Amino acid sequence: MALDDRLPESAFAAFRRARHESPRQRIRLVQRPHLISQLSEALERRLCVVAAPAGFGKTTLLTQWREQLLGQGARVAWLSLDEEDRDVRHFLAGLIFALDAAQVDIGQLLTLAEMGLMEHTPSAVVARLNTVVASQPGRVVLILDDYHRAQSREVNEAVNRLLTDAPDNLTLVINARTRPSALMVKWLAADDAIEVGAHDLRFSREEAREIFEAPIASDTFNAVFEQTEGWAIALQLARLVAERAPESLAANPLSGSGDHLAAYLADQVLAELPPEIHDFMLFTALFDRFNADLANSALERRDAGSILERMRPLNSILVSLDDGQAWFRYHHLVADCLQAMLRMKEPERIAPVLLRASRWFELHGDSAEAVRYAAMAGDYQRCASLIEDAGAWRLVLYGGIGRLRSLLRHVPEHILPQYPRVLVARAYLALKDGEVTRASALVASARKVARSRTAHAEHTALDWDLLAVGALLDGYEDHFIDAAYVEVMRRTREAADPDDSLIEAVFFCTEAIAQLSLGAFEAAWDVAHRAGYAMRRAQSVPGLNYCYLHSGFADLSRGRLRDAEASFQEAARLAQENLGADSGLRALAVLSLNSLSMWRSGWTEAEWTRFADAFDHVETYDGWFEVYATGLETASFAADTDGDVEALRRQVDAAYRIARTRGGGRLADLADVLNLMLQGRLRDDAAAERLARALKARLPIGCWRASPFLWRPYIHAGLALAEWSRRTRTGTGLAEIDDVLACCRAFGADLFAVRALVAKAELLEQAGRRREAIIVVGEAARLAAPEEIAGPFLAPQVCGLLHAAHRQALDAGDEASARFITHCLRRNAPMQLHDASGADLFSRREHEVLLELTRGASNKLIARALDMTEHTVKFHLHNIFRKLGVESRGEAVAMLRSQAAPAALPNRLPDRMVR
């Protein structure tokens, strides 16, 4: 049973809610209207910073201001920060919870925060937060208390991003001991921030006198005021002493320094308390927050409630955190002093108290706090047990990646090798963060520990952890796979506990990845579906997402675009509904859907943008070979078809970057393939020749027969080499493309077979074998028509062949192919213009020049792209202008665009335009 299933939810909820409520002061507060007025000026700005050392009354002042704002109808969110919030996702989740507590309609962000936001980039979360706030009526104020405890580079970046794009109705207030200069400079310079500092916060003589409720001699008060210099916490301690022993205050003046304050607290305040209260304060100071039940359990008492009642006179240093006055904390400076005293007096009693606190949090469902207090006590064995009981690496597949990160954060790296199951959990988390090299090292360390232990006849829990995460790591690292590996996976799965549906599902998924790597698409589809059934039994929504993706990739490679689209859309829907619009799993689905769209009909500018956003997320976080290959191949094909050299260059850079960071020879091969396409476009013959020779050496003709693992890079290498042959007119590409076709047919990779057939047709036409080229294009159209795989046909150099194939299809009565070819010709608009008789208006070469012209290329660039002289370019442009009846490039482009018709073939040109 998971930890959170064993606890009363209300206790944990109350503990978390305390972070989102301003402290409740149980003392009479001094009203400071001039400072409240100064803070209110911040409502006209983005940022307000209250910065001063501890004890200056910053939190008390902001609490007073918050109450005034609430009375005016503003939504005021409060978040008390601590060291846990240095993790940027923990910090952002806290912001979401705080805004929700302030009645801001957060929507689905609340569910995502519960999951730890680990499928989301910080920038995406910040953008959605700003959108949510902008939609709220009225002013929203967000107060970050104790910001100095949470500061990190990532948190500062997130806050800067929040401020940069903040809507007009948001004001951010930061309370810190030191001025966060990284945030202040920009906004102060723009007059978009105000600052309240220590000088502003010091109490005036009149304000200080209000603190002392009991009468105090003028001389004594004057001495105290001069010594404390208006320091709030020192004045409050002086008030406590004045109420108990005014003569002691006169005899023992208090200065405004931290060291003196500690001694004064010990000698003048604590020494006067009954022993049981003194002891209670020392040990409860170990807790960031506590209530009576936690104190009773950790201190082995039964009277914590009554002691807290007796401590009411100490309200200036004991702060209530909720309306019901159930949760408390000490003033931070006082807590520091109390902890220092405890470490000096009774250090041996600290660890047992912390461990009992850990057990209390475990019982009440906060496993992260349970692990934290166990770590503070130095009991890392207990930390490991808590993490294992919570689910360890399995948490990721239950949407608990944020919780796993929170648990692991408290376990120091240097002690991890002693706890191999925790190592495995850390490794799986690293995989999801895109840190494949680190994950591999962690798994290797865990395996080393496992080997050093006594062998067991049956697999232990550690063994199964290693087998499952190790198999997933194999897929991420793209290790060499063969039929023997698949058989090992199958036997391992069959040996697993039949009641452990999650383990069964994981091995089905790893087998699906392996079968995809071997080109066994039917087997991959089958085990992906069996994995889906197991994931449903295990009730893992993220796991089910992966199953839909695997089955979608199997269908996509087979050219079954409709089935693949259904799987990818279901993956996107599940991710959207359960993990949010910006989740990593949704990015995987969006990338897959956009790749499918490119094969079907090409990309619009919006689709390019969606693809780029999804690919950035996938590259940074969760991805494996099939994902990267699908994205890189499709985007590079689109860029090459469009002649967009810069887009192609970006894909090449991404491919090499991913190959370096993710490992795997197939990704390196794919990067070289894309680079060959780029160098061909750039006309760098020497670089292209080197790449071509290297690819031929690594992926020789027929290598896929001996090593099915290489089917995918081999197909793409063959296509790139064929295109290189066409561009350089070497005449060597036909043998390579024929073997690529044999590979596609052997594996049933119909999607790639369509592209290979189109490439072969282009080579045949170049070789003067037009009749054969038309037949091959017709074969490609028949293969592509049932699923409308139009992408490979969307190139001007294919249009002439398509027209001929269209006539042949009509003559043969093949209406399906004829309709599909007509669709492809329409997608190629505006290039397909006809004269009055219905004949093609432009020659094939003129079509190619027109394509470059509409992209804005100069004559020099057109000549370079089409391997012709500038004089020849001018000759073709002269003919094009004559046929269109225009006199300039701009007129020609405008005319072509005006004739484009996305839903039908362009109309024939008027007779006057044909001279």
Solvent accessible surface area in square Angstrom, and as a share of the most:
residue,aa,sasa,rsa
1,M,169,0.75
2,A,36,0.28
3,L,0,0.00
4,D,60,0.31
5,D,101,0.52
6,R,100,0.36
7,L,26,0.13
8,P,75,0.47
9,E,131,0.59
10,S,83,0.54
11,A,25,0.20
12,F,64,0.27
13,A,37,0.29
14,A,22,0.17
15,F,17,0.07
16,R,72,0.26
17,R,115,0.42
18,A,1,0.01
19,R,23,0.09
20,H,10,0.05
21,E,26,0.12
22,S,0,0.00
23,P,1,0.01
24,R,49,0.18
25,Q,42,0.18
26,R,37,0.13
27,I,36,0.18
28,R,132,0.48
29,L,47,0.23
30,V,12,0.07
31,Q,120,0.54
32,R,9,0.03
33,P,97,0.61
34,H,105,0.47
35,L,2,0.01
36,I,21,0.11
37,S,66,0.43
38,Q,51,0.23
39,L,0,0.00
40,S,34,0.22
41,E,92,0.41
42,A,0,0.00
43,L,35,0.17
44,E,147,0.66
45,R,61,0.22
46,R,69,0.25
47,L,0,0.00
48,C,0,0.00
49,V,0,0.00
50,V,0,0.00
51,A,10,0.08
52,A,3,0.02
53,P,73,0.46
54,A,11,0.09
55,G,4,0.04
56,F,11,0.05
57,G,19,0.18
58,K,16,0.07
59,T,23,0.13
60,T,35,0.20
61,L,2,0.01
62,L,0,0.00
63,T,9,0.05
64,Q,23,0.10
65,W,0,0.00
66,R,25,0.09
67,E,86,0.38
68,Q,75,0.33
69,L,1,0.01
70,L,71,0.35
71,G,72,0.69
72,Q,122,0.54
73,G,63,0.61
74,A,18,0.14
75,R,65,0.24
76,V,3,0.02
77,A,1,0.01
78,W,1,0.00
79,L,0,0.00
80,S,13,0.08
81,L,1,0.01
82,D,12,0.06
83,E,76,0.34
84,E,22,0.10
85,D,0,0.00
86,R,116,0.42
87,D,34,0.18
88,V,13,0.08
89,R,25,0.09
90,H,52,0.23
91,F,1,0.00
92,L,1,0.01
93,A,10,0.07
94,G,1,0.01
95,L,1,0.01
96,I,0,0.00
97,F,22,0.09
98,A,1,0.00
99,L,3,0.02
100,D,54,0.28
101,A,47,0.37
102,A,15,0.12
103,Q,137,0.61
104,V,3,0.02
105,D,105,0.54
106,I,7,0.04
107,G,51,0.49
108,Q,51,0.23
109,L,2,0.01
110,L,54,0.27
111,T,63,0.36
112,L,3,0.01
113,A,5,0.04
114,E,101,0.45
115,M,51,0.23
116,G,15,0.14
117,L,1,0.01
118,M,14,0.06
119,E,28,0.13
120,H,5,0.02
121,T,27,0.15
122,P,29,0.18
123,S,49,0.31
124,A,22,0.17
125,V,3,0.02
126,V,1,0.01
127,A,56,0.43
128,R,57,0.21
129,L,3,0.01
130,N,9,0.05
131,T,93,0.54
132,V,23,0.13
133,V,3,0.02
134,A,58,0.45
135,S,84,0.54
136,Q,19,0.08
137,P,95,0.60
138,G,54,0.52
139,R,66,0.24
140,V,0,0.00
141,V,0,0.00
142,L,3,0.02
143,I,0,0.00
144,L,0,0.00
145,D,1,0.00
146,D,10,0.05
147,Y,0,0.00
148,H,39,0.17
149,R,45,0.16
150,A,0,0.00
151,Q,54,0.24
152,S,27,0.18
153,R,158,0.58
154,E,70,0.32
155,V,0,0.00
156,N,25,0.13
157,E,75,0.33
158,A,1,0.01
159,V,1,0.00
160,N,45,0.23
161,R,81,0.30
162,L,6,0.03
163,L,1,0.00
164,T,65,0.38
165,D,91,0.47
166,A,13,0.10
167,P,24,0.15
168,D,138,0.72
169,N,26,0.13
170,L,5,0.03
171,T,0,0.00
172,L,0,0.00
173,V,0,0.00
174,I,0,0.00
175,N,0,0.00
176,A,0,0.00
177,R,70,0.25
178,T,84,0.49
179,R,106,0.39
180,P,3,0.02
181,S,60,0.39
182,A,68,0.53
183,L,0,0.00
184,M,0,0.00
185,V,98,0.56
186,K,110,0.46
187,W,13,0.04
188,L,58,0.29
189,A,89,0.69
190,A,67,0.52
191,D,97,0.50
192,D,32,0.16
193,A,6,0.05
194,I,21,0.11
195,E,56,0.25
196,V,0,0.00
197,G,18,0.17
198,A,28,0.22
199,H,160,0.71
200,D,49,0.26
201,L,1,0.00
202,R,94,0.34
203,F,23,0.09
204,S,48,0.31
205,R,90,0.33
206,E,125,0.56
207,E,17,0.08
208,A,0,0.00
209,R,106,0.39
210,E,78,0.35
211,I,7,0.04
212,F,16,0.07
213,E,96,0.43
214,A,40,0.31
215,P,135,0.85
216,I,30,0.15
217,A,64,0.49
218,S,66,0.43
219,D,116,0.60
220,T,22,0.13
221,F,0,0.00
222,N,59,0.30
223,A,44,0.34
224,V,1,0.01
225,F,29,0.12
226,E,105,0.47
227,Q,57,0.25
228,T,1,0.00
229,E,104,0.46
230,G,1,0.01
231,W,19,0.07
232,A,10,0.08
233,I,5,0.03
234,A,0,0.00
235,L,0,0.00
236,Q,29,0.13
237,L,0,0.00
238,A,0,0.00
239,R,15,0.06
240,L,3,0.01
241,V,3,0.02
242,A,10,0.08
243,E,74,0.33
244,R,104,0.38
245,A,20,0.15
246,P,71,0.45
247,E,121,0.54
248,S,24,0.15
249,L,3,0.01
250,A,64,0.50
251,A,76,0.59
252,N,58,0.30
253,P,62,0.39
254,L,1,0.00
255,S,40,0.26
256,G,38,0.36
257,S,51,0.33
258,G,40,0.39
259,D,129,0.67
260,H,65,0.29
261,L,1,0.00
262,A,33,0.25
263,A,49,0.38
264,Y,7,0.03
265,L,1,0.00
266,A,31,0.24
267,D,88,0.45
268,Q,29,0.13
269,V,1,0.00
270,L,1,0.01
271,A,68,0.52
272,E,98,0.44
273,L,15,0.07
274,P,48,0.30
275,P,109,0.69
276,E,57,0.26
277,I,7,0.04
278,H,38,0.17
279,D,34,0.18
280,F,0,0.00
281,M,0,0.00
282,L,2,0.01
283,F,0,0.00
284,T,0,0.00
285,A,1,0.01
286,L,17,0.08
287,F,8,0.03
288,D,41,0.21
289,R,20,0.07
290,F,0,0.00
291,N,23,0.12
292,A,30,0.23
293,D,72,0.37
294,L,0,0.00
295,A,0,0.00
296,N,36,0.18
297,S,47,0.30
298,A,0,0.00
299,L,21,0.11
300,E,126,0.56
301,R,51,0.19
302,R,235,0.86
303,D,53,0.28
304,A,0,0.00
305,G,35,0.34
306,S,59,0.38
307,I,0,0.00
308,L,12,0.06
309,E,99,0.44
310,R,115,0.42
311,M,1,0.00
312,R,96,0.35
313,P,75,0.47
314,L,2,0.01
315,N,9,0.05
316,S,10,0.06
317,I,0,0.00
318,L,0,0.00
319,V,8,0.04
320,S,0,0.00
321,L,5,0.02
322,D,18,0.10
323,D,102,0.53
324,G,67,0.64
325,Q,61,0.27
326,A,49,0.38
327,W,6,0.02
328,F,6,0.03
329,R,26,0.10
330,Y,5,0.02
331,H,41,0.18
332,H,36,0.16
333,L,28,0.14
334,V,1,0.00
335,A,15,0.12
336,D,70,0.36
337,C,12,0.07
338,L,0,0.00
339,Q,46,0.20
340,A,41,0.31
341,M,26,0.12
342,L,0,0.00
343,R,133,0.49
344,M,166,0.74
345,K,116,0.49
346,E,41,0.18
347,P,72,0.46
348,E,123,0.55
349,R,93,0.34
350,I,26,0.13
351,A,38,0.30
352,P,55,0.35
353,V,3,0.01
354,L,6,0.03
355,L,37,0.18
356,R,48,0.17
357,A,0,0.00
358,S,0,0.00
359,R,121,0.44
360,W,13,0.05
361,F,2,0.01
362,E,33,0.15
363,L,115,0.57
364,H,25,0.11
365,G,1,0.01
366,D,12,0.06
367,S,3,0.02
368,A,20,0.16
369,E,18,0.08
370,A,0,0.00
371,V,0,0.00
372,R,38,0.14
373,Y,2,0.01
374,A,0,0.00
375,A,16,0.13
376,M,91,0.41
377,A,21,0.16
378,G,44,0.43
379,D,46,0.24
380,Y,52,0.20
381,Q,107,0.47
382,R,41,0.15
383,C,0,0.00
384,A,2,0.02
385,S,43,0.28
386,L,3,0.01
387,I,0,0.00
388,E,48,0.22
389,D,79,0.41
390,A,5,0.04
391,G,21,0.20
392,A,0,0.00
393,W,1,0.00
394,R,61,0.22
395,L,14,0.07
396,V,9,0.05
397,L,4,0.02
398,Y,101,0.39
399,G,10,0.10
400,G,11,0.11
401,I,9,0.05
402,G,10,0.10
403,R,55,0.20
404,L,0,0.00
405,R,47,0.17
406,S,13,0.08
407,L,0,0.00
408,L,1,0.00
409,R,74,0.27
410,H,24,0.11
411,V,5,0.03
412,P,41,0.26
413,E,91,0.41
414,H,147,0.66
415,I,11,0.06
416,L,3,0.01
417,P,68,0.43
418,Q,110,0.49
419,Y,29,0.11
420,P,6,0.04
421,R,58,0.21
422,V,1,0.00
423,L,3,0.01
424,V,0,0.00
425,A,0,0.00
426,R,28,0.10
427,A,0,0.00
428,Y,4,0.02
429,L,5,0.03
430,A,3,0.02
431,L,0,0.00
432,K,11,0.05
433,D,30,0.16
434,G,15,0.14
435,E,76,0.34
436,V,4,0.02
437,T,103,0.60
438,R,93,0.34
439,A,0,0.00
440,S,33,0.22
441,A,59,0.46
442,L,19,0.09
443,V,1,0.00
444,A,56,0.44
445,S,42,0.27
446,A,0,0.00
447,R,92,0.34
448,K,141,0.60
449,V,31,0.18
450,A,25,0.19
451,R,178,0.65
452,S,93,0.60
453,R,125,0.46
454,T,113,0.66
455,A,96,0.74
456,H,123,0.55
457,A,115,0.89
458,E,141,0.63
459,H,96,0.43
460,T,45,0.26
461,A,54,0.42
462,L,11,0.06
463,D,39,0.20
464,W,40,0.14
465,D,2,0.01
466,L,13,0.06
467,L,56,0.28
468,A,0,0.00
469,V,1,0.00
470,G,2,0.02
471,A,6,0.05
472,L,17,0.09
473,L,6,0.03
474,D,26,0.13
475,G,9,0.08
476,Y,14,0.05
477,E,28,0.13
478,D,10,0.05
479,H,81,0.36
480,F,126,0.53
481,I,6,0.03
482,D,57,0.29
483,A,76,0.59
484,A,67,0.52
485,Y,45,0.17
486,V,16,0.09
487,E,54,0.24
488,V,83,0.48
489,M,14,0.06
490,R,80,0.29
491,R,154,0.56
492,T,19,0.11
493,R,24,0.09
494,E,103,0.46
495,A,69,0.54
496,A,9,0.07
497,D,78,0.41
498,P,121,0.76
499,D,127,0.66
500,D,33,0.17
501,S,19,0.12
502,L,4,0.02
503,I,2,0.01
504,E,40,0.18
505,A,0,0.00
506,V,2,0.01
507,F,0,0.00
508,F,6,0.02
509,C,7,0.04
510,T,7,0.04
511,E,9,0.04
512,A,0,0.00
513,I,15,0.08
514,A,0,0.00
515,Q,23,0.10
516,L,4,0.02
517,S,2,0.02
518,L,19,0.10
519,G,4,0.03
520,A,36,0.28
521,F,5,0.02
522,E,104,0.47
523,A,37,0.28
524,A,0,0.00
525,W,81,0.28
526,D,62,0.32
527,V,7,0.04
528,A,1,0.01
529,H,69,0.31
530,R,106,0.39
531,A,0,0.00
532,G,4,0.04
533,Y,130,0.49
534,A,0,0.00
535,M,3,0.01
536,R,117,0.43
537,R,143,0.52
538,A,15,0.12
539,Q,148,0.66
540,S,3,0.02
541,V,50,0.29
542,P,11,0.07
543,G,0,0.00
544,L,20,0.10
545,N,0,0.00
546,Y,19,0.07
547,C,5,0.03
548,Y,45,0.17
549,L,1,0.00
550,H,4,0.02
551,S,3,0.02
552,G,0,0.00
553,F,5,0.02
554,A,0,0.00
555,D,2,0.01
556,L,6,0.03
557,S,6,0.04
558,R,24,0.09
559,G,4,0.04
560,R,104,0.38
561,L,0,0.00
562,R,126,0.46
563,D,74,0.38
564,A,0,0.00
565,E,45,0.20
566,A,61,0.47
567,S,14,0.09
568,F,0,0.00
569,Q,92,0.41
570,E,45,0.20
571,A,0,0.00
572,A,12,0.10
573,R,104,0.38
574,L,17,0.09
575,A,0,0.00
576,Q,65,0.29
577,E,100,0.45
578,N,41,0.21
579,L,6,0.03
580,G,0,0.00
581,A,35,0.27
582,D,41,0.21
583,S,1,0.01
584,G,4,0.04
585,L,1,0.00
586,R,70,0.26
587,A,11,0.09
588,L,2,0.01
589,A,0,0.00
590,V,21,0.12
591,L,0,0.00
592,S,0,0.00
593,L,38,0.19
594,N,9,0.05
595,S,0,0.00
596,L,3,0.02
597,S,22,0.14
598,M,6,0.03
599,W,4,0.01
600,R,53,0.19
601,S,27,0.18
602,G,8,0.08
603,W,31,0.11
604,T,75,0.44
605,E,148,0.66
606,A,56,0.43
607,E,29,0.13
608,W,51,0.18
609,T,76,0.44
610,R,120,0.44
611,F,2,0.01
612,A,44,0.34
613,D,92,0.48
614,A,6,0.05
615,F,9,0.04
616,D,88,0.46
617,H,20,0.09
618,V,1,0.00
619,E,32,0.14
620,T,78,0.45
621,Y,31,0.12
622,D,6,0.03
623,G,0,0.00
624,W,6,0.02
625,F,6,0.02
626,E,3,0.01
627,V,1,0.00
628,Y,2,0.01
629,A,0,0.00
630,T,3,0.02
631,G,0,0.00
632,L,0,0.00
633,E,7,0.03
634,T,1,0.01
635,A,0,0.00
636,S,1,0.01
637,F,18,0.08
638,A,1,0.01
639,A,0,0.00
640,D,19,0.10
641,T,24,0.14
642,D,64,0.33
643,G,17,0.16
644,D,61,0.32
645,V,39,0.22
646,E,95,0.42
647,A,1,0.01
648,L,1,0.00
649,R,86,0.31
650,R,144,0.52
651,Q,18,0.08
652,V,6,0.03
653,D,74,0.38
654,A,6,0.05
655,A,0,0.00
656,Y,64,0.24
657,R,96,0.35
658,I,1,0.01
659,A,16,0.12
660,R,174,0.63
661,T,73,0.42
662,R,7,0.03
663,G,29,0.28
664,G,25,0.24
665,G,53,0.51
666,R,5,0.02
667,L,4,0.02
668,A,44,0.34
669,D,12,0.06
670,L,3,0.01
671,A,0,0.00
672,D,21,0.11
673,V,3,0.01
674,L,4,0.02
675,N,25,0.13
676,L,2,0.01
677,M,21,0.09
678,L,6,0.03
679,Q,25,0.11
680,G,3,0.03
681,R,38,0.14
682,L,58,0.29
683,R,61,0.22
684,D,61,0.32
685,D,84,0.44
686,A,63,0.49
687,A,14,0.11
688,A,0,0.00
689,E,70,0.31
690,R,141,0.51
691,L,23,0.12
692,A,3,0.02
693,R,136,0.50
694,A,38,0.29
695,L,0,0.00
696,K,88,0.37
697,A,81,0.63
698,R,107,0.39
699,L,8,0.04
700,P,63,0.40
701,I,100,0.51
702,G,17,0.16
703,C,20,0.12
704,W,17,0.06
705,R,139,0.51
706,A,96,0.75
707,S,21,0.13
708,P,50,0.31
709,F,11,0.04
710,L,41,0.20
711,W,3,0.01
712,R,11,0.04
713,P,1,0.01
714,Y,6,0.02
715,I,0,0.00
716,H,7,0.03
717,A,2,0.01
718,G,4,0.04
719,L,8,0.04
720,A,7,0.06
721,L,10,0.05
722,A,1,0.01
723,E,40,0.18
724,W,26,0.09
725,S,2,0.01
726,R,41,0.15
727,R,29,0.11
728,T,45,0.26
729,R,143,0.52
730,T,75,0.44
731,G,65,0.62
732,T,76,0.44
733,G,1,0.01
734,L,35,0.18
735,A,66,0.51
736,E,16,0.07
737,I,0,0.00
738,D,63,0.33
739,D,14,0.07
740,V,0,0.00
741,L,3,0.01
742,A,33,0.26
743,C,0,0.00
744,C,0,0.00
745,R,134,0.49
746,A,68,0.52
747,F,40,0.17
748,G,29,0.28
749,A,0,0.00
750,D,50,0.26
751,L,2,0.01
752,F,2,0.01
753,A,2,0.02
754,V,0,0.00
755,R,34,0.12
756,A,0,0.00
757,L,5,0.03
758,V,5,0.03
759,A,20,0.16
760,K,42,0.18
761,A,0,0.00
762,E,22,0.10
763,L,9,0.04
764,L,3,0.02
765,E,33,0.15
766,Q,60,0.27
767,A,62,0.48
768,G,65,0.62
769,R,103,0.38
770,R,98,0.36
771,R,186,0.68
772,E,73,0.33
773,A,0,0.00
774,I,18,0.09
775,I,94,0.48
776,V,14,0.08
777,V,0,0.00
778,G,11,0.11
779,E,59,0.26
780,A,0,0.00
781,A,0,0.00
782,R,131,0.48
783,L,63,0.31
784,A,0,0.00
785,A,14,0.11
786,P,87,0.55
787,E,35,0.15
788,E,77,0.35
789,I,2,0.01
790,A,0,0.00
791,G,0,0.00
792,P,7,0.05
793,F,0,0.00
794,L,25,0.12
795,A,11,0.09
796,P,9,0.06
797,Q,37,0.16
798,V,0,0.00
799,C,0,0.00
800,G,20,0.19
801,L,1,0.00
802,L,0,0.00
803,H,23,0.10
804,A,8,0.06
805,A,3,0.02
806,H,39,0.17
807,R,142,0.52
808,Q,80,0.36
809,A,11,0.08
810,L,99,0.49
811,D,125,0.65
812,A,86,0.66
813,G,56,0.54
814,D,39,0.20
815,E,114,0.51
816,A,53,0.41
817,S,4,0.03
818,A,5,0.04
819,R,152,0.55
820,F,9,0.04
821,I,1,0.00
822,T,24,0.14
823,H,57,0.26
824,C,0,0.00
825,L,5,0.02
826,R,85,0.31
827,R,93,0.34
828,N,17,0.09
829,A,22,0.17
830,P,25,0.16
831,M,9,0.04
832,Q,1,0.01
833,L,3,0.01
834,H,24,0.11
835,D,29,0.15
836,A,56,0.44
837,S,95,0.61
838,G,28,0.27
839,A,53,0.41
840,D,64,0.33
841,L,11,0.06
842,F,7,0.03
843,S,55,0.36
844,R,98,0.36
845,R,55,0.20
846,E,8,0.04
847,H,7,0.03
848,E,11,0.05
849,V,0,0.00
850,L,0,0.00
851,L,37,0.18
852,E,14,0.06
853,L,4,0.02
854,T,27,0.16
855,R,81,0.29
856,G,66,0.63
857,A,12,0.10
858,S,53,0.34
859,N,33,0.17
860,K,121,0.51
861,L,90,0.45
862,I,0,0.00
863,A,10,0.08
864,R,115,0.42
865,A,19,0.15
866,L,23,0.12
867,D,86,0.44
868,M,28,0.12
869,T,84,0.49
870,E,78,0.35
871,H,144,0.64
872,T,45,0.26
873,V,0,0.00
874,K,116,0.49
875,F,115,0.48
876,H,23,0.10
877,L,9,0.05
878,H,120,0.54
879,N,25,0.13
880,I,0,0.00
881,F,36,0.15
882,R,93,0.34
883,K,37,0.16
884,L,0,0.00
885,G,25,0.24
886,V,17,0.09
887,E,159,0.71
888,S,47,0.30
889,R,78,0.28
890,G,52,0.50
891,E,87,0.39
892,A,0,0.00
893,V,23,0.13
894,A,61,0.48
895,M,42,0.19
896,L,0,0.00
897,R,154,0.56
898,S,83,0.53
899,Q,42,0.19
900,A,45,0.35
901,A,31,0.24
902,P,115,0.72
903,A,91,0.70
904,A,45,0.35
905,L,56,0.28
906,P,8,0.05
907,N,119,0.61
908,R,145,0.53
909,L,4,0.02
910,P,64,0.40
911,D,99,0.51
912,R,173,0.63
913,M,2,0.01
914,V,56,0.32
915,R,185,0.68
